[in-house]
Amino acid sequence: MPSSNPAFKGLGGAGNGQQYAGWGAQPQSQYGAPATADPYAAPSPYAATTTRYLTMDDVVAKTGITFLVTVATAAATWALPGQAAWGFALPAVLIAFVLGLVIAFKQIANPIATLSYGALYGVALGAISEAFNDIYPGIVMQALIGTFGVFAGMLVVYKTGAIRVTPKLTRWVMAAGIGVLVLMVANLVAAWIGGGDGLGLRSGGPLAIGFSLLVIGVAAFFLLLDFDLADEAIRRGAPAKFAWYIAFGLLVTVIWLYIEILRLLSYFRE
């Protein structure tokens, strides 16, 4: 059947028995690695025998490693004295932004790219979290609890089938994400041209609170797309290394969710 995940749109052959360009696995109707040959037939010298197919254990392990690296670099940055953290954070976030775009559009699935992105954004998160916590003591722990709660809740929603990821839902979520991005950019431009709070989306008032709630909702639905990406990759017999791309997607969404929850909590503190 056609894929509802944008990550599979360019792999070709959906639903017609053709192999997927770049991943070399045919669509499967069940979970697990697809059979590559008749077990009773004589082995072919040209048959691929070294491919290991993606499993959920791969996804969990690679995602765990990626998050661990991010948290470790964030903690190390937080431990730096004074304003030294910002000297590393600003170039780190710029490099991570460019690297993230390359990984996303090129669909790069390897540990060096994903872990480098996690380490770089960990530096930025450490500086941001320290700055927020200095102004609002305890807010970082509250944001972490909130982020974990949203992640766990959406995982339960996905696993129970309460919300099914369909092509229509995917289109709506992607459109909402683009809309949020456009509003953020418009707010920055308005603030730069006219000064003040721009459109008021980050002013801390009722409009800002409503906008943050909207962004958190969109980010939560992006988690559903990430979960579906992992399940579909397993069904389609993607290679084990694709777990690094899934880990990257989950990290991007969780970082976005954490920063927006941190911002929302700061509004209530004010």
Secondary structure by P-SEA (a helix, b strand, c coil): ccccccccccccccccccccccccccccccccccccccccccccccccccbbbbcaaaaaaaaaaaaaaaaaaaaaaaacccaaaaaaaaaaaaaaaaaaaaaaaaccccaaaaaaaaaaaaaaaaaaaaaaaaaccaaaaaaaaaaaaaaaaaaaaaaaccccccaaaaaaaaaaaaaaaaaaaaaaaaaaaccccccccccccaaaaaaaaaaaaaaaaaaaaaaaaaaaaaaacccccaaaaaaaaaaaaaaaaaaaaaaaaaaaac
